[in-house]
Amino acid sequence: MKKAADVAEDASNSRAFEIVARTGFAVSGLLHLLIGVIALQLAFGRTGEADVSGAVASLANQPAGPFLLWACFAACTALALWQLGNAVLGYRRKSDNKPGKRFSAAGQALVFAALAATIISFIMGKGRNSRESTSDWTLTLLKAPFGVFLLVAVGAGIAITGIVFAVRGFKQTFTRDLSLSSNQSVRKFQTGVGVVGYIAKGIALFLVGLLVVIAALRAQPEQSTGLDGGLKALKEQPYGPYLLAAVAVGLIAYGLFMMVKARTLRT
C-alpha cells in the first residue's frame, strides 16, 4: 500500500504531469472567456447558451473541434488528478498542507472532473443543454427523501461559494497562490483581471445558487436553470442588459486570470 502511495506521489510531483495539469487552468480560462463572449452577445440581443455546455459546443464547432476537445479533456482530467493528489497526499511545500487548503484541492478536483465529464460527453456525441440537465437534476433531487432540504442546502452552498469568490476578489487574497511579476504593468494586469474576474464569477455563482433555492422552495425545478438561466434572468431586471454586459466582461476577465494562473501558480 505504501509503495502504491509512493508511486502516486512521484507521479503527481512529475514536472511533465504538472505542466499538463496546469493546462487545465488554461482550458477553464478559455471556456470562461467563451461564456463571457456569449453572455455579451446576449446582452446585445443575440441568442446563445452562456454556460459550460455552450462554450464546449462552440469549441466543437471549430475546424479543429475534435482535436481541441480531446486536448481539453486530457488537460482537465490531469488537473483533476493533480488536485486529488494534493488533497490526499499533500502539497510539496509544508506551509500549504493545511486542512482548508487540502479541502479546497478536493473541491477543485471535483470541479475539473465534472468539466472533463462534460467535454467527453460532447466528444461521444451525447452533449446536453446545461439548462435542461440542471432542471432534470433538480427534479430528481426534489423527488428524493428530504429533497427540498437537500436542494436548499445545495443552492445555499453555491450562493455562499459565490460570496466567497467575490470577497476573494475584493480582498485580492487570490494573489497568495501566484508568483506575481516584478514588472509593475504586468503585475497590475495579473491583479486587475483577478479582481474583476473573481467578483463577476462570484455574482454568477450567487445567481445560480439563488435560482436553485427558489426552485426548491417553489417546487418548480424548471426554474433551476444553471448559469445560462441565471445570466438570462439578470437581463430581465431593470438595467439588465447593462448588468449582464458588466458580468460578461467580468467573466472574460476571469478567463484571462485562469490563463495567467496556469502560468504563474505557485507550487
C-alpha positions, -999 to +999 in steps of 0.1 A: +000+000+000+028+024+010+046+016-023+015+024-043+012+057-024+048+065-031+043+058-069+012+080-069+031+108-051+060+106-075+036+108-105+018+138-090+052+155-085+063+148-120+072+180-139+057+167-171+025+158-154+024+192-137+027+210-170-002+191-185-023+196-153-016+234-153-030+235-189-063+225-173-065+260-157-059+275-192-088+253-205-110+266-178-099+301-187-108+296-224-142+282-215-149+312-192-138+336-219-162+319-244-190+321-218-183+358-213-184+364-251-217+345-254-231+365-224-220+397-240-239+387-272-270+380-251-267+415-236-269+429-271-299+408-281-284+378-297-291+342-288-268+315-273-262+293-243-239+312-218-227+282-198-201+254-200-221+233-224-225+263-247-188+271-246-178+234-252-203+233-281-187+264-295-153+247-294-167+216-310-179+236-340-144+249-348-125+233-377-102+216-353-130+208-329-123+171-322-086+178-315-095+207-293-120+187-272-096+158-267-068+182-257-091+200-232-104+166-219-068+154-212-058+187-195-089+188-173-085+151-163-048+157-155-057+187-134-085+168-115-060+140-107-033+165-097-057+183-073-068+150-059-032+141-053-028+174-035-058+167-013-049+132-004-011+132-004-005+168+004+015+197-012+052+199-018+055+230+004+048+221+041+033+255+046+004+246+022-005+214+040-034+229+059-069+213+062-085+242+044-061+242+015-064+204+010-102+206+012-101+233-015-080+210-036-106+182-032-133+206-043-113+217-074-107+180-082-145+175-083-150+207-104-124+197-130-136+161-131-171+174-139-157+196-166-138+166-181-171+146-180-189+174-198-162+176-225-161+138-231-199+138-234-196+161-264-168+140-278-190+110-276-219+129-293-240+129-261-236+165-250-267+180-234-280+215-229-269+225-193-302+243-188-322+211-193-298+188-175-298+212-144-336+212-144-337+174-146-311+170-118-332+194-097-364+174-103-346+141-094-333+156-061-368+171-053-383+136-055-357+121-031-363+119+007-357+153+022-352+165-014-363+201-007-340+204+023-311+189+003-318+212-027-319+243-005-286+233+011-270+228-023-283+262-036-272+279-004-238+263-008-234+275-043-246+310-033-221+311-004-194+300-027-203+329-049-199+353-020-166+338-011-154+343-047-165+380-046-148+385-012-116+370-025-117+394-054-122+424-032-095+414-008-072+401-035-064+370-015-060+350-047-026+367-052-012+344-024-013+315-049+005+333-077+041+342-085+034+378-094+057+395-120+082+421-108+072+442-138+047+468-124+025+468-155+023+430-157+016+428-120-013+453-124-028+432-152-025+400-132-042+416-102-067+435-122-082+406-141-082+386-109-102+412-090-127+418-118-129+381-126-134+368-091-162+394-084-180+385-117-176+348-111-190+353-076-221+372-089-227+344-114-224+317-088-247+336-064-274+339-091-271+301-099-275+293-062-304+317-058-323+300-086-317+266-071-331+277-038-362+294-055-368+262-075-367+241-043-390+263-022-415+267-050-412+230-061-406+243-097-375+225-110-378+243-143-366+275-125-333+259-117-316+266-150-279+269-141-255+296-152-273+303-185-306+308-168-291+330-141-275+353-166-307+355-187-327+362-155-303+390-148-310+405-182-347+408-173-340+430-144-340+469-145-309+479-165-305+442-171-286+444-204-260+467-189-257+445-158-253+414-180-227+431-201-207+441-170-208+405-157-199+392-192-168+414-192-160+401-157-163+365-169-139+373-197-115+388-172-118+357-151-110+336-181-078+357-187-070+353-150-072+315-152-048+316-181-025+337-160-029+312-132-019+283-154+015+301-159+021+316-125+006+293-100+030+288-070+037+251-063 
